[in-house]
Amino acid sequence: MTDQEKEIVAKASVPMTIANGFRWLFLAIALLLLLLLFFGNKIWEGAAWYDAFVGKAYSFLVWDILLMLLCNILRIAFAARYNRIVKNLK
């Protein structure tokens, strides 16, 4: 593989890596928020501020999971593009 081909392959993998990074970020945020909700139901059961927080947290989680799904779809599309580029180099 020539240096030019290596550069093309490296440039094609950047969007896939970025989409994967955002996917992991949204996954970590969702996991932390779900753990907070799980343990919060045991610790702050019946607290007025916690009950208000739970409604907002679930709304935030819906958007977080939708963005994670979008990142998965983008990652698959970028991986298909990357595979097409690598296949055409040979």
Secondary structure in CASP SS format (residue, H / E / C, confidence):
PFRMAT SS
TARGET T0000
AUTHOR 0000-0000-0000
METHOD secondary structure of the structure
MODEL  1
M C 1.00
T C 1.00
D H 1.00
Q H 1.00
E H 1.00
K H 1.00
E H 1.00
I H 1.00
V H 1.00
A H 1.00
K H 1.00
A H 1.00
S H 1.00
V H 1.00
P H 1.00
M H 1.00
T H 1.00
I H 1.00
A H 1.00
N H 1.00
G H 1.00
F H 1.00
R H 1.00
W H 1.00
L H 1.00
F H 1.00
L H 1.00
A H 1.00
I H 1.00
A H 1.00
L H 1.00
L H 1.00
L H 1.00
L H 1.00
L H 1.00
L H 1.00
L H 1.00
F H 1.00
F H 1.00
G H 1.00
N H 1.00
K H 1.00
I H 1.00
W C 1.00
E C 1.00
G C 1.00
A C 1.00
A H 1.00
W H 1.00
Y H 1.00
D H 1.00
A H 1.00
F H 1.00
V H 1.00
G H 1.00
K H 1.00
A H 1.00
Y H 1.00
S H 1.00
F H 1.00
L H 1.00
V H 1.00
W H 1.00
D H 1.00
I H 1.00
L H 1.00
L H 1.00
M H 1.00
L H 1.00
L H 1.00
C H 1.00
N H 1.00
I H 1.00
L H 1.00
R H 1.00
I H 1.00
A H 1.00
F H 1.00
A H 1.00
A H 1.00
R H 1.00
Y H 1.00
N H 1.00
R H 1.00
I H 1.00
V H 1.00
K H 1.00
N H 1.00
L H 1.00
K C 1.00
END
